[in-house]
């Protein structure tokens, strides 16, 4: 078993036991120069209580009056400052005529049964600048 597989097996074993772990710093070669990649301790119990993107993307977004204002089309983390944004699909019908707008993820209140945008208004969201994916 090579070193990478051994580290992976140890990490999976620790996570199965519910403990946080720190992987040893393994050397990494980039263009012939040895680098060290630091890892951080992760509280897996805390992470496990977070919001899964697979449960949020596609979710209906309501305002504080429980009126539907859109759906979550995507989640994006900005490259510059690592801030998460929710891309909402607003207006339209069955994906036709809809408009994508970006809102800070922190503006949403996510619970087990709904995604709420307090003060959200479909008309106001439709007037926001349209979001367009960057060409890759």
C-alpha positions in Angstrom: 0.0 0.0 0.0 1.6 3.3 -1.0 1.8 6.3 1.4 -1.2 8.2 -0.1 -3.4 5.2 0.2 -2.2 4.6 3.8 -3.0 8.2 4.7 -6.5 7.9 3.1 -7.2 4.6 4.9 -6.2 6.2 8.2 -8.3 9.3 7.6 -11.4 7.2 6.6 -10.9 5.1 9.7 -10.8 8.1 11.9 -13.8 9.8 10.3 -15.8 6.6 10.7 -15.1 6.8 14.4 -16.4 10.4 14.4 -13.1 12.0 15.4 -11.4 15.0 14.0 -8.1 14.3 12.4 -5.0 16.0 11.0 -3.3 14.3 8.0 0.5 14.4 8.2 2.1 17.0 5.9 3.2 15.1 2.9 5.7 16.5 0.4 4.3 17.6 -2.9 6.4 18.2 -6.0 5.6 21.1 -8.3 7.9 21.8 -11.1 10.7 19.9 -9.3 10.5 21.9 -6.1 9.4 20.2 -2.9 6.5 21.9 -1.2 4.7 21.3 2.1 0.9 21.4 2.1 -0.5 22.2 5.5 -3.7 20.6 6.7 -6.0 21.9 9.4 -8.0 20.1 12.1 -11.6 19.7 11.1 -14.4 19.2 13.6 -16.4 16.7 11.5 -19.3 16.6 14.0 -19.8 20.4 13.4 -19.4 20.0 9.6 -22.0 17.2 9.5 -24.7 19.5 10.9 -24.1 22.0 8.0 -26.3 22.5 5.0 -25.7 20.1 2.1 -25.6 21.8 -1.3 -27.5 18.8 -2.8 -30.4 19.7 -0.5 -30.3 23.4 -1.2 -29.9 23.5 -5.0 -33.3 23.1 -6.5 -35.1 24.2 -3.3 -38.0 26.7 -3.5 -37.1 30.1 -1.9 -39.8 31.9 0.0 -40.0 35.2 1.7 -41.1 35.9 5.3 -44.8 35.8 4.2 -44.2 32.3 2.7 -44.6 33.6 -0.9 -42.4 31.9 -3.4 -39.8 34.3 -4.8 -37.7 31.8 -6.8 -35.6 28.6 -6.6 -32.0 28.0 -5.9 -30.3 27.3 -9.2 -26.7 27.0 -8.0 -24.3 27.8 -5.2 -21.0 29.5 -6.1 -18.0 30.4 -4.0 -16.2 33.5 -5.2 -12.5 33.0 -6.1 -11.4 36.3 -4.7 -12.7 36.1 -1.1 -14.3 32.6 -0.8 -17.7 34.1 -0.1 -20.6 31.8 -1.0 -23.4 33.1 -3.2 -26.8 31.5 -4.0 -27.8 31.9 -7.7 -31.6 32.2 -7.7 -33.9 31.5 -10.6 -36.6 34.2 -10.5 -39.7 34.6 -12.6 -40.5 32.6 -15.7 -42.5 29.3 -15.8 -40.8 25.9 -15.8 -37.5 27.5 -16.6 -38.7 29.6 -19.5 -38.3 33.3 -19.1 -36.6 33.1 -15.8 -33.8 35.4 -14.7 -30.7 34.3 -12.7 -29.7 36.7 -9.9 -26.9 36.3 -7.3 -27.6 36.9 -3.6 -25.1 36.4 -0.7 -25.7 33.0 0.9 -25.7 34.7 4.2 -29.0 36.5 3.2 -30.8 33.1 3.2 -32.2 31.4 6.3 -31.9 27.7 5.6 -33.8 25.3 7.8 -34.6 21.6 7.4 -37.9 22.3 5.5 -37.4 25.6 3.7 -35.1 28.2 2.3 -36.2 31.7 3.2 -35.1 35.1 1.9 -36.5 37.5 4.5 -37.9 40.6 2.8 -37.5 38.9 -0.6 -39.7 40.2 -3.4 -40.0 38.6 -6.8 -40.4 42.0 -8.5 -37.3 43.5 -6.8 -35.3 40.4 -7.6 -36.3 40.6 -11.3 -34.8 44.2 -11.4 -31.4 43.0 -10.0 -28.5 42.7 -12.4 -28.8 39.4 -14.3 -26.2 36.7 -13.4 -24.4 35.0 -16.2 -21.9 32.2 -15.8 -18.4 33.0 -16.9 -17.2 31.2 -20.0 -14.7 28.5 -19.2 
